[in-house]
Amino acid sequence: MKTETFDVLVVGAGAAGMMCAIEAGRRGRSVRVVDHARAPGEKIRISGGGRCNFTNTGTSVANFLGENPMFAASALKRYSQHDFIKRVDRAGIAWHEKTLGQLFCDDSAKQIIRMLTDDMRAAGVVLSTGVGVDRVERVGEGFEAALSDGSVVRCASLVVASGGKSIPKMGATGWGYDLARQMGLRVTETRPALVPLTFEAGLLEQTTPLAGVAVDAVVSAGKTRFEEAMLFTHRGLSGPAILQISSYWREGEAITVKMAPGVDVLAQLKAAKAENGGKQAVHTALGHIVPRRLAEVLTAREGAGGKLAEVGDKVLARLDAAVNGWTVKPVGSEGYRTAEVTLGGVATDQLDQQTMATKSVPGLYFIGEVVDVTGWLGGYNFQWAWSSGWAAGQAC
Ligand SMILES: Cc1cc2nc3c(=O)[nH]c(=O)nc-3n(C[C@H](O)[C@H](O)[C@H](O)COP(=O)(O)OP(=O)(O)OC[C@H]3O[C@@H](n4cnc5c(N)ncnc54)[C@H](O)[C@@H]3O)c2cc1C
């Protein structure tokens, strides 16, 4: 049995693991990174539609969920979005800002992966892909990890950067959570987040004809609201506004949707009715406010198929409510199959916020998505991966 010894073993060559390995390597630590995927940074590669929304210029703790979102403050401050942008600039990677401070590569997410793998090589990090970590045991002051190729790695510091459970097809498992529990750490409840929401059959029958229709919406769950695009799908609702609210929504709860935020629908329909003797069809008038297909479905549902002159103001008020006061109960979500992230994870009260080291097991670190720190849609999750990876890299 082949046994090798490193100062640091990093499990997972994702955003967080690579960042940590680079920093530890630069400090002169001998570092090995192991990933059971065929290539490093697979989630980076598919992120942001292949262009990787690598950070958000407005990142702050307000953009994160978890038992204690303030936990993230130290790492986000020590290695901020501005530090990562400088790094991307130094690597000569061109980027652009989309809406809401979201930064994307102009060309390809692969440039970010290349930047990180080049930096790992320069820092002397040994990277092994296609090799998983099966078991880990505490041995003396350090750890012994059994790899899937039959070899063993001994290390003083073990950094768990194994990500969450989303997209199992890409090899995501709950391995990091299991290891945390094995080491006696608390793990908060995990659930799919940044995920499309689904409807039950009866409701789907009404909304399926709208599949593909997108609106700029305000979507609320409890006191939380997001104003972004929303998309009707064959399963329910998707689009940025829905992915965002999915992190706050819980089974059994309703969400409320305004599909023409800021528009007084009733006043506009009444004004249209007063023109030309109300000859305009109701769906045509409503089609000036929301997409035509949505207007047709809503007017048919409210029995307002005719001309404006033929319907009373009560019906127009019902249309107003259907557009800007839609309360709907999703039955569930599309789950980890399509979720961008996992909400919950290793409880932050078990970790040191400066270094990501566990308080109870010296030498054991958790970084990135496996930790109970979850960002909004918009580049925040990668920023957490860079910041937490950097913080652990200074200490492990
Ligand atoms: C489709 C999609 C698009 C996304 N787009 C964006 C975006 O544009 N911007 C953004 O901020 N966030 C985005 N995210 C979220 C982002 O990808 C994650 O938050 C981020 O990748 C987490 O980084 P990580 O290093 O913690 O984990 P990961 O990137 O998941 O890396 C974990 C690695 O550990 C490996 N691993 C797990 N268990 C083991 C084991 N036992 N042995 C060996 N290796 C193991 C896995 O193979 C994986 O490579 C997206 C997510 C998805 C699914």
The ligand as a MOL file (V3000), in Angstrom:
LIG
                    3D

  0  0  0     0  0            999 V3000
M  V30 BEGIN CTAB
M  V30 COUNTS 53 58 0 0 0
M  V30 BEGIN ATOM
M  V30 1 C -25.2520 25.0220 -12.8470 0
M  V30 2 C -24.5950 25.8680 -11.8000 0
M  V30 3 C -24.2370 27.1750 -12.0850 0
M  V30 4 C -23.6610 27.9860 -11.1030 0
M  V30 5 N -23.3110 29.2600 -11.4280 0
M  V30 6 C -22.7460 30.0410 -10.4750 0
M  V30 7 C -22.2890 31.3600 -10.8110 0
M  V30 8 O -22.3100 31.7720 -11.9800 0
M  V30 9 N -21.7980 32.1300 -9.8010 0
M  V30 10 C -21.6850 31.6700 -8.5020 0
M  V30 11 O -21.2260 32.4100 -7.6220 0
M  V30 12 N -22.0530 30.4110 -8.1820 0
M  V30 13 C -22.5600 29.5990 -9.1310 0
M  V30 14 N -22.9130 28.3160 -8.8050 0
M  V30 15 C -22.6230 27.8380 -7.4460 0
M  V30 16 C -21.1200 27.4840 -7.3610 0
M  V30 17 O -20.7930 26.6250 -8.4350 0
M  V30 18 C -20.7750 26.8050 -6.0330 0
M  V30 19 O -21.2180 27.5840 -4.9670 0
M  V30 20 C -19.2690 26.6010 -5.9210 0
M  V30 21 O -18.8140 25.7990 -6.9940 0
M  V30 22 C -18.8860 25.9540 -4.6160 0
M  V30 23 O -17.4960 25.7550 -4.6210 0
M  V30 24 P -16.8380 24.6310 -3.7230 0
M  V30 25 O -15.3850 24.6320 -4.0740 0
M  V30 26 O -17.2250 24.7850 -2.3100 0
M  V30 27 O -17.5100 23.2600 -4.2020 0
M  V30 28 P -17.4940 22.5560 -5.6340 0
M  V30 29 O -17.2120 23.5060 -6.7100 0
M  V30 30 O -18.7580 21.7710 -5.7000 0
M  V30 31 O -16.2560 21.5630 -5.5560 0
M  V30 32 C -16.2680 20.4250 -4.7160 0
M  V30 33 C -15.3840 19.3650 -5.3500 0
M  V30 34 O -15.1960 18.2980 -4.4270 0
M  V30 35 C -15.2030 17.0790 -5.1310 0
M  V30 36 N -15.5020 16.0050 -4.1580 0
M  V30 37 C -16.6140 15.8290 -3.4100 0
M  V30 38 N -16.4940 14.7680 -2.6220 0
M  V30 39 C -15.2630 14.2370 -2.8530 0
M  V30 40 C -14.5500 13.1150 -2.3400 0
M  V30 41 N -15.0540 12.3180 -1.3790 0
M  V30 42 N -13.3030 12.8550 -2.8270 0
M  V30 43 C -12.7660 13.6560 -3.7740 0
M  V30 44 N -13.3920 14.7270 -4.2980 0
M  V30 45 C -14.6190 15.0150 -3.8330 0
M  V30 46 C -16.2370 17.2870 -6.2100 0
M  V30 47 O -16.0230 16.4160 -7.3030 0
M  V30 48 C -16.0360 18.7600 -6.5830 0
M  V30 49 O -15.1570 18.9220 -7.6830 0
M  V30 50 C -23.4600 27.4780 -9.7900 0
M  V30 51 C -23.8020 26.1580 -9.5040 0
M  V30 52 C -24.3560 25.3470 -10.4920 0
M  V30 53 C -24.6910 23.9210 -10.1550 0
M  V30 END ATOM
M  V30 BEGIN BOND
M  V30 1 1 1 2
M  V30 2 1 2 3
M  V30 3 2 2 52
M  V30 4 2 3 4
M  V30 5 1 4 5
M  V30 6 1 4 50
M  V30 7 2 5 6
M  V30 8 1 6 7
M  V30 9 1 6 13
M  V30 10 2 7 8
M  V30 11 1 7 9
M  V30 12 1 9 10
M  V30 13 2 10 11
M  V30 14 1 10 12
M  V30 15 2 12 13
M  V30 16 1 13 14
M  V30 17 1 14 15
M  V30 18 1 14 50
M  V30 19 1 15 16
M  V30 20 1 16 17
M  V30 21 1 16 18
M  V30 22 1 18 19
M  V30 23 1 18 20
M  V30 24 1 20 21
M  V30 25 1 20 22
M  V30 26 1 22 23
M  V30 27 1 23 24
M  V30 28 2 24 25
M  V30 29 1 24 26
M  V30 30 1 24 27
M  V30 31 1 27 28
M  V30 32 2 28 29
M  V30 33 1 28 30
M  V30 34 1 28 31
M  V30 35 1 31 32
M  V30 36 1 32 33
M  V30 37 1 33 34
M  V30 38 1 33 48
M  V30 39 1 34 35
M  V30 40 1 35 36
M  V30 41 1 35 46
M  V30 42 1 36 37
M  V30 43 1 36 45
M  V30 44 2 37 38
M  V30 45 1 38 39
M  V30 46 1 39 40
M  V30 47 2 39 45
M  V30 48 1 40 41
M  V30 49 2 40 42
M  V30 50 1 42 43
M  V30 51 2 43 44
M  V30 52 1 44 45
M  V30 53 1 46 47
M  V30 54 1 46 48
M  V30 55 1 48 49
M  V30 56 2 50 51
M  V30 57 1 51 52
M  V30 58 1 52 53
M  V30 END BOND
M  V30 END CTAB
M  END
